[in-house]
């Protein structure tokens, strides 16, 4: 065991490579999302823990991480659009648009792939320490921070666009105006209890003598 762990760490540092989404989409994804993308992605979960596979972070998100509130390089609405479109490509749809929850089959498939990824990662002894030694934990934090910074920058640029009277995508679409506020304690979508049998009506007493 003392020999295996250092070898794993060295191999992770030497053979590390960046990866993108398997479906070819440009949106960046976290390690958890990559584990749930497909069966192949779930099986490769240990390689992410060893930092052999690293999520590729688009340069636009790294720039946002450096300074999310940097003034746009080009003036006017055209400059804002030029700054926002790469963020849209890297992050996917913004929160100002309607989002579907997805069907139940897709949610079940994602949960099942997450379990497969968990079982595969459990094969690594001292997984939490391995993730620290190989830099996988720092990489995941970098990806998440870059996604957050990109979202903050996109919101900042759209705020500037709204102040200038620009049109989407240089300003929020306001499609969600008047939407119902979600509750803090949503009800489960599926029944959590087995259905109870209906109560039987009490037996009626005979109105005539039985003896």
Helices and strands as residue ranges (DSSP letters): H 2-15, E 17-19, H 31-35, H 39-43, H 45-49, E 53-55, H 59-66, H 76-91, H 104-121, H 127-134, H 136-164
